[in-house]
Structures are given as structure tokens and as C-alpha cells.
Amino acid sequence: MVTDHRKLPRRRGEALSAAIYQATLDELAEVGYAGLTMERVAERAKASKASLYRRWPTRIELVMEAVYHSLPTPESSPDTGNLRDDLVAVLSSMARHLSGPAGEAMRGLLGEALRGESPLSTMRENSQGKARKMMEEIVRRAVERGEVDPADVTPRRLDAGHALLRHHFLHHGSIPERLVVEIVDEVIVPLLKRS
């Protein structure tokens, strides 16, 4: 039975967006990216389709924003007191996100992009940024503690860990914890502690 959204209490702003984001993530988890429709998201969020289409004209925009909104913020970067443990914590968090709706969305969006059905630029704009900012915050604290020489910090070194995780995820699926530790110990820490 379809619920008539017009008979429900009216939500606006952040409350409505939060309900739509959660409905999108729930749909991704339940039916995958290929099965996700704007109609089902609207029904699950108890919102009108018009409210979705006003904010997100396409499915790719809705999914990217819902996933992006669900990711940890740079302000929530782990602070264990040492670089290695911070890196393990942040990459483990990303691995967990990739094993859920965020990973399902990434696979679907990449599939569309490779078939020319959605622009890669939209995906890049939404996916890069938070991961880099989290790494910047972790490394900034490591520099302040004297663990890392600022001269050894470059954009490519900051991106290396997340790039390796995404690569493994896209080619092999789930990311084991031992891989996270190997990436930190064999790649990121040596890159950032070169001096």
C-alpha cells in the first residue's frame, strides 16, 4: 500500500533532506544502485517525488549527495596521538563505508560513467575532498608532533591510501583489515616519513 505523502506532517529543510538521504542509503542497501528509483526513495522517505526532483534532477545527483553526506567529516578525523594509528583508523573507516551503501553506489556510478550514461566529473567533484581533508588533518597533527617533515607532504602522498583502497575494492570487493594495515605500514607511513 502506497502512503499518501500529502496526509503526513510536512517536513522541510534538513529534516526532509535527512529522511531522503537515509531512504536513499536504505534503498542502495536493499536493492542496489541498479534497482534504486526516485519513486521508491520518495515512498520510503514519505516525501513527494516532486520534492526529490526539485533538489536532485537525476538519480546520480541524489545518490552522490546521500553517500557524500553519510561520510565522516574532516573534523571527526581520528586522533590517537600518533600518525600510524590515525591512518589505520581513518582507512579502516573508509573500508567499512565501501562495504556498505557507499560502495554499492560507487560501483553503480562507475558502471554508468563507463557506459557514458553519467559524467565522471560529477562523481569526481563529490568524491574527492572529504578523504583528502581528513588526511590533511591527520598529517597536520603529525607535523605538529614532529612525526612528519612538512616538506614530505604532497597531494599524491595524501591520496595514496584512499586510492589503493578504492582500487582494491573495485577489483576485489571487500577490504580486509590486514590490507589496511599493509597500506599504512608499507606505503603511507614510508611516503610521509621519508626524511
Secondary structure, DSSP 8 states (H G I E B T S, - for coil): ----GGGS----HHHHHHHHHHHHHHHHHHHHHHH--HHHHHHHHT--HHHHHHH-SSHHHHHHHHHHHHS--GGG----SSHHHHHHHHHHHHHHHHTTHHHHHHHHHHHHHHTTSS-HHHHHHHHSSHHHHHHHHHHHHHHHHTSS-GGG--HHHHHHHHHHHHHHHHHH-S--HHHHHHHIIIIIHHHHT--
